[in-house]
Structure formats: structure tokens, C-alpha cells
Amino acid sequence: MNEKAKFDLDRFYSNESVDKWKQIIGKDLHYHFGYFHGSEDLETGLKQTVRNFYPHITLGSRILDIGCGWGGPAKMLIEEQDCLVTGITLSTAQIEYCQHLGLNVWQQDLEQEQNELPNDYDVIFSLEMISHIRNKTQLLHRLRSSASRLILSENCVADDFSGDRITFGGSMVFCTVSELIHAVETAGWKIQSIQNRRFYSLRTFALWKKNLDRVYGKHQPPGQLESLHRLIDAALSSPISWGHSFPLIDIIAT
Ligand SMILES: C[S@@+](CC[C@H](N)C(=O)[O-])C[C@H]1O[C@@H](n2cnc3c(N)ncnc32)[C@H](O)[C@@H]1O
């Protein structure tokens, strides 16, 4: 808990300009891994990740997108699935950008138990944010009263992983796959499906790296982009063993 109190996540997500982020992660600012079958471009792979969840989202659903980033997935859910989406993020810059897009967003620290969560939704949608949360079970439990379905995608470590779980500039604490399952179930959710899509996501690293190299060349990128750069180098040095150590888990629960 203490290291979380010291970590300024708002700054971590708000310091670099939106234009810089667009040059690295793409114009729609999806900040999650893509899903690739072959040599698709970054935008196609990122959109496919979101579309993979459409069979679990009824058209017109009310969705609470926790950790909504700059609203890339929310925008797709509105435009392609006719959903009503409320996003929550800690980052001031992301809130401002989402508001500029016309999205309905709340600025809130989801780690703080005293902050009330909005309810009356059909689906909780959460792409790659739970790793930022120290007490994952507590948040997942609080989310029970917000919606009846949970769609969760999360970076984990393998159950036999023995390295450092605090990562990404100190902003994330990875749990194992078993711990994630335990947190979801202890919080009162019933898992309907679970899958590891890490090996479909690995191309994202090469495409992010291409953009970082184009923009920064041999220079070190600033702030969070430096953490991203380090992650990319670690993954690309040995993608298969990295992929085994760091599963990317999709869970559908009710
Ligand atoms: C890796 S980004 C994913 C963004 C988005 N889901 C996407 O896929 O494009 C993680 C997001 O979680 C948000 N987040 C992390 N911890 C949070 C917290 N304690 N409260 C609210 N939002 C948080 C960050 O601000 C950021 O928007």
C-alpha cells in the first residue's frame, strides 16, 4: 500500500502530450495490447482486441469502463455496439481528452474505498488496468454492485514466476494467473470463460518499437514512454520465454 501512496499515477499518465502518445500508440490512443493473426497494422490489431469481446456485449449495453485511458475502446463500444459508456480514470490529461471527444467520464482513484462507484450498468469493462491496483479483490468486490457482467483483460505473471512483480516504473504490481482467478472469485464473480491471448498480442511490441524508434531514434523517451521502451526491449530480447512468463488473461464473469 505504501509504495502506491508514493506513486503519482495521475502524473505518470498525464505528463506526456497527447500528440506524443498518438505518435507511439496510434491516433485512437488505445493503450492495451493488440490481437494479431499475421501482419496486420497496429490500429487493426488494437481494434480486434476490443471486437473480440463483442459476443459478450449485447447491443446497446450500459458499460462502465474502468481505467478508460484516452477513451479508445469506449469510443468503439459507442460507435460499433451502440453502447452507453461511462469511463473512469485517474489521469487529468485523459479526462480532458475524453471530454474533448464528448465521452462521459469520471475522474476517480478506484483504489480508494471511500470513493463511491456509479451503479446501474450491464457490463464492467476493464482493459489492462487492474495491474495498477494493489488490492484487486477489494475493487472487484466493490464492482459487484455496479453491473452483472465483468469483462476483464489483465497482464499477469505465470504461477511459477519468481522475478520482481512490481513493474512498469513502479506503477504496477502483477499477480499470478491463479491469484487473479482467486481475486475474481473471492470478490463474488463466477468465471464463465478464461483465456490467455499473450501469443496473439506479441506483435504489438514490434509495432510500438517501430514508432518509438521513429520518434526518438537513439534518444531515451521521456516519462512513461521510457518504461514502455524498457518493457519492449525486455520482451523482444526473448519473446517466447517472455510470453510464457507474462500471460495476458481475458476473463468473462457474471
Ligand atoms: C494501461 S491503461 C489502459 C487504458 C484503457 N483501458 C485502454 O485500454 O486504452 C490503464 C488505465 O487505468 C487507469 N488507472 C490505473 N489505476 C487507476 C486508479 N487507481 N483509479 C482510476 N484509474 C486508474 C489509468 O489512468 C489508465 O487510464
The ligand as an SDF file (V2000), in Angstrom:
LIG
                    3D

 27 29  0  0  0  0  0  0  0  0999 V2000
   -2.8090    0.7050  -19.4300 C   0  0  0  0  0  0  0  0  0  0  0  0
   -4.0180    1.9680  -19.3040 S   0  0  0  0  0  0  0  0  0  0  0  0
   -5.3790    1.2180  -20.1650 C   0  0  0  0  0  0  0  0  0  0  0  0
   -6.2970    2.2640  -20.7400 C   0  0  0  0  0  0  0  0  0  0  0  0
   -7.5170    1.7510  -21.4840 C   0  0  0  0  0  0  0  0  0  0  0  0
   -8.2300    0.7200  -20.7450 N   0  0  0  0  0  0  0  0  0  0  0  0
   -7.1510    1.2530  -22.8530 C   0  0  0  0  0  0  0  0  0  0  0  0
   -7.1760    0.0260  -22.9960 O   0  0  0  0  0  0  0  0  0  0  0  0
   -6.8880    2.0440  -23.7630 O   0  0  0  0  0  0  0  0  0  0  0  0
   -4.5350    1.8940  -17.5860 C   0  0  0  0  0  0  0  0  0  0  0  0
   -5.6070    2.8910  -17.2270 C   0  0  0  0  0  0  0  0  0  0  0  0
   -6.0350    2.6420  -15.8790 O   0  0  0  0  0  0  0  0  0  0  0  0
   -6.1640    3.8760  -15.2040 C   0  0  0  0  0  0  0  0  0  0  0  0
   -5.9670    3.6420  -13.7680 N   0  0  0  0  0  0  0  0  0  0  0  0
   -4.9470    2.9920  -13.1850 C   0  0  0  0  0  0  0  0  0  0  0  0
   -5.1010    2.9890  -11.8490 N   0  0  0  0  0  0  0  0  0  0  0  0
   -6.2300    3.6740  -11.5870 C   0  0  0  0  0  0  0  0  0  0  0  0
   -6.9120    4.0250  -10.4030 C   0  0  0  0  0  0  0  0  0  0  0  0
   -6.4300    3.7010   -9.1930 N   0  0  0  0  0  0  0  0  0  0  0  0
   -8.0580    4.7220  -10.4980 N   0  0  0  0  0  0  0  0  0  0  0  0
   -8.5480    5.0690  -11.7110 C   0  0  0  0  0  0  0  0  0  0  0  0
   -7.9420    4.7640  -12.8790 N   0  0  0  0  0  0  0  0  0  0  0  0
   -6.7910    4.0830  -12.8160 C   0  0  0  0  0  0  0  0  0  0  0  0
   -5.0730    4.7640  -15.8030 C   0  0  0  0  0  0  0  0  0  0  0  0
   -5.3440    6.1240  -15.5370 O   0  0  0  0  0  0  0  0  0  0  0  0
   -5.2010    4.3640  -17.2700 C   0  0  0  0  0  0  0  0  0  0  0  0
   -6.2430    5.0940  -17.8440 O   0  0  0  0  0  0  0  0  0  0  0  0
  1  2  1  0
  2  3  1  0
  2 10  1  0
  3  4  1  0
  4  5  1  0
  5  6  1  0
  5  7  1  0
  7  8  2  0
  7  9  1  0
 10 11  1  0
 11 12  1  0
 11 26  1  0
 12 13  1  0
 13 14  1  0
 13 24  1  0
 14 15  1  0
 14 23  1  0
 15 16  2  0
 16 17  1  0
 17 18  1  0
 17 23  2  0
 18 19  1  0
 18 20  2  0
 20 21  1  0
 21 22  2  0
 22 23  1  0
 24 25  1  0
 24 26  1  0
 26 27  1  0
M  CHG  2   2   1   9  -1
M  END
$$$$
